[in-house]
Amino acid sequence: MPERILKDFRTVLVRIKRGEFEHLPPFFQSKFLMWFLVLVLAATISILTTMSLQHIPTQLQEGMIAPRDIKADKNYEIVDEEATYKFKQEAIDSILPVYDLDSLIVESITERIRLAFSNVRTRYHDIIDAKPKRGSKRYVLNEEDSKELRDYFSDNLGVTPTPAQWKLLLGERFSKRSEDFLIEIISKGMDRPVVAERAALDAAGNEGIVLRKLAGTKGSDVGDEYKETILKDVSAIFSTEEVRKLIGKIEMPSRGFRNPSYPKGIRSFAQELVEPDCSFNRIETDERRELAAENVKDVTLNIKSGEMIIREGSRYEPWHIKVLEGIRKDRQIGLYSLEFLGTLLLVLIFMVLPFYLAERFFQRIKPTKSDHFFMAFVGLSILVIVRLSIILAPALQSTIFVGAPTSALYYAIPLAGGAMLLRMYLSAEITMIFAVVISILSGFIIESDIQFMVFCLMTNFAAIIAVTRVDKRTAIIRAGAITGAIGVITILGSELISIATTTKAFTISDVLWGMILAFLGGIGCAIYTMIAAPIVESVSGYISDIKLLELANLNHPLLRELIVRAPGTYHHSHLVGVLGEAAAEAIGANPLLVRVGAYYHDIGKMKKPPYFIENAKVGDNKHEKLNPSMSALIVSAHVKDGMEMAKQAGIPRIITDMIPQHHGTRIMSFFYNKAKEMEDPTVEKVDQKDFKYPGPKPQSREAAILMLADVTEASVRSLKEKSTTRIQQTVQRAINDIFVESQLDECELTLRDLNEIAKSFVRILLGIYHQRIEYPKDKEQENGKTEISVVDEGSTREALDDEPTLRTEAKPKKD
């Protein structure tokens, strides 16, 4: 059982290496597994982003000696709680106590006085009028009536007068004069704000208070809830005791009263009516102070990645302890879990959304599962390099790049190496999406500003452009130099903008270091690509243009065997390669891939060379004595034979896949038509499937171009008259037939592409079959030659280069 499991595991690895995901067990093709792997990748990147390998000493005390250098391993924002508390307290102390002034209190006292006097006057006269008169003398109230009036007066006024005060009021008969006198003396005494106690006011000192006039009071605006003023001199506010003393000193005229001592005696009653109209609003004051404290931003210590916190041998100062304690607090398990979860969510979004958008809405971006795995591993390797670079940056800064700012060291990281490597094997469109994602994720790890993100994007885009069509190792170095140069320009532009728009100090040294390290980063990208490319090609089915050039070497064992065993096929393959290369250049496909694919597309014909017309001797037709179905079987077998030979020779999958795709699912029409002519419905019915190539249809533009070039070359080669018009008509007919048969449905060729391909085919074919001067001797030889026709020129649906000539045109009859 273990041996079987190990064997199955090896089989899975081999198929993954070859990109044959369609042949994997169902579990390995499930969406659940794919999403699980995406989650694992996102978690790994999140760990790289958030993890910290630096040890912070415990039990720090001021004055201790630092045993080693301690530098920040990433950016930190540490809250200075002591400074923050200090600023919050200052903000609280700056809020003045709030007092509410309600001048309606005075109006209320006035209304009560008027109501009490008015009612008691009426009641007094009612009592007097109800008593019998004794001559000319008015009735004097008895003790019972006086008590009743006094209680009635007290109920209306809210204050009970003393016997002496009541005697004065009763003596004046509650006259209007006595009423106005009492109101006037109250108004004079309470013409300033009055508080119950002065202790709180005196505590405010010279800072003052906020005095709010309530709505409807005198001096407040209509519609305003409050009108506030800041009162610096609190001595303008009296306490109730001070007001009572003030009332006791007010001099008022005594004329007009029955009892001249009434004004002086009634002051004591007015003092009892005094009420505070200004009160401390504790709730409002506390709310304002809380809001002021909340508005104070935390004082943070911004520690940059790589910044030296303390050097070995130095003593711990309060600042060092504050920073190190803040870093330890930042790494607490609870906070780290939240940071990791938040990072994981953002990484997932940045990983999934750009690729989903591109694959869903951009027709040219159709990455395979192999491409996704490839991008995942390359991206992960770049992020690991970024993380290691952050760890090693302090050591490099102190040993090699002395004087270079820490932020400039990050420019030397080969951030664009992943995009440069991927572009050698994948399309520019999908590599651009990768470049955007890896730039964002790199910024996550380094925690830098927008300037660094711009640098990442620009260098990645430059790497994608510079590494296109790399045909030799030195071209990778050139691409690295171009990437570094673009990085230098980006750094220079960013620094100039920063200097012009911010208060950043202009330091020529910092700018030069940034430019130098940016160029070194571009060279680092080239080194990364040169190291990784052979590894990629050895463990996967991807091939670069450099590898294609090695396969295009005519000394390759398969090609040397082909020229010996099937020279006609070898010649045909070269012509197809010339046509395909020109067409690929015309539409922006990979011309080298098409040419190499053409060299190997018919290697299966080496198994039975004589059964293919280009290798057959004149007049020798191996298919004359064979049944059409047998002939079709032999001809179609070259596809399977070619794939087996390519796999045994270690030909990459992208070339091997072109062997069946260059025929697609086309019908071998010659043999099929011949079988239909010989068909006996009563015995056996001819099945069209027996005369079809196994497929699949072309899956890429390069494979489709190879199919078109293969059919076109065979069609034109079979022409007796290779004039310009005939070549143009044949090329157009061959392409139209393939299009009508829906052989191009699964690739990305457009009608415009087909038009450009046709033009390039015609141009190359006219150059190959150009007209030459006809010499008499050649004409005599031609008139006496038997012509072998390989195809019915009325149809290009026959497999022109694979099917043998089955008919020979007769010589002209003699008269």
Buried (B, 14 or more C-beta within 10 A) or exposed (E): EEEEEEEEEEEBEEBBBBBBBEEBEEEBEEEEEEEEEBEEBBBBBBEBBBEBEEEBEEEBEEEBEBEEBBBBBBBBEBBBEEBBEEBBEEBBEEBBBBBBBBBBBBBBBBEBBBEBBBBBBEBBEEBBEEEEEEEEEEBEBEEEBBEBBBEBBBEBBEBBBEEEBBBBBBBBBBBEBBBEBBBBBBEBBBEBBBBBEBEBBEEBEEBBBBBBBBBEBEEBEEEEEBBEEEBEEBEEBBBBBBBBEBBEEEEBEEEEBEBEEBBBBBBBBBBBBBBBBBBBBEEBBEEBBEEBBEEBEEBBBEBBBBBBBBEEEBEBEEEBBBBBBBBEEBBEEEEBEEBBEEBBEBBBEBBBEBBEEBBEEEEEBBBEBBBBBBBBBBBBBBBBBBBEBBBEBBEBBEEEBEEBBBBBBBBBBBBBBBBBBBBBBBBBBBBBBBBBBBBBBBBBBBBBEEBBBBBBBBBBBBBBBBBBEBEEEEBBBBBBBBBBBBBBBBBBEBBEEBBEEEEEEEEEEBBBBBBBBBBBBBBBBBBBBBEBBEEBBEEBBBBBBBBBBEBBEEEBEBBEBBBEBBEBBBBBBBBBBBBBBBBBBBBEBBBBBBBBBBBBBBBBBBBBBBBBBBBBEEEEBBBEEBEBBEBBBBBBBBBBBBBBBBEEBEBBBBBBBBBBBBBBBBBBBBBBBBBEEEEEEEEEEBEEEBBBBEBBBBBBBBBBBBBBBBBBBBBBBBBEEBEEEBBBBBBBBBBEBBBEBEBBEBBBBEEEBBEBBBBBBBEBBBEBBEEEEEEEEEEEEEEEEEEBBBBBBEBBBBBBBBBBBBEEEEEEEEE
